[in-house]
Amino acid sequence: MKTKITELFGIQHPIIQGGMHYVGFAELAAAVSNAGGLGIITGLTQKTPGDLANEIARCKEMTDKPFGVNLTFLPGFTAPPYPEYIKAIIEGGVKIVETAGRSPEAYMPALKDAGIKVIHKCTSVRHSLKAEKIGCDAVSVDGFECGGHPGEDDIPNMILLPRAAEELSIPFVASGGMGNGKQLAAALALGADGINMGTRFIATKEAPVHQNVKDALVAASELDTRLIMRPLRNTERVLNNDAVEKIMAMEQGKGQGLSIEDIKELVAGVYPKVMQDGDMEAGAWSCGMVAGLIHDIPTVQELVDGIMKEAEDTIRDRMSALLAS
């Protein structure tokens, strides 16, 4: 299946593994790339630029296929040394970067001068157009269904994707809620050139996270996520647990008077405890509504192959049925 995305990134299948904190290590990125998709190392999971350089080297030992690095520009408690992380990416020979959060405009000259292709994750058409204007090669259009930060517009992909197709000249992939081949076929029909999956890749054998996390995703339904930090306009979709219930109670009680300090202990430093230690009540952690479509824990190769077969069968069967009618 050739699309503008497969040709842009030199990959076999139009499937990208999105950046995920304490999930996007070399093991998962290499597995996705070896399966024909585009694996992504999560840059800021690595505590220092030197650690990122080592992780890039580790990934290169596991795959000779293209892979990328995610850099997320979000408000945080401390500002990472982004120029140094970018230097590690460039010196590591990585040619694809997924950016997210705030605009990467300030860092685009350094990335483009190094011959790096940039795909920026956007939650709205207006932000996608800005990404196109500043020189991004592609965008990942992130619908309201997504895990993590869906923006503040609450537009689902059935509207967001065809709107992006109306406005954009650069290729884009569908992100948010993606997890199977029928959705890939639908995304292509709506104008996308592929899909970006985050949560679905956590529930794979190669994902370097605690088994409790994978089991929680299999057990969850599409009704089990919540939106937190809305009063802070930093909305995040997370899997519900006791910590999330506490956050929501504080938000209801304080309203617009809520500050990040009020919930800091329930949202900061949570990911190592959840993803590595398996403490499912440690705090709030990102999860998409696609959890409702996760029923097993396959290998990455099995997952990618299954998605591609289902997408091709769906397109072929639907076309045959329509032509026969």
PyMOL commands that set and color helices and strands:
alter all, ss='L'
color gray80, all
select helices_A, chain A and resi 4-9+26-34+43-45+49-62+82-91+105-113+125-133+157-167+181-189+199-202+211-219+230-232+242-257+260-267+271-276+289-293+300-324
alter helices_A, ss='H'
color red, helices_A
select strands_A, chain A and resi 15-17+39-42+67-73+96-101+117-122+138-142+172-175+195-197+225-228+236-239
alter strands_A, ss='S'
color yellow, strands_A
deselect
rebuild
show_as cartoon
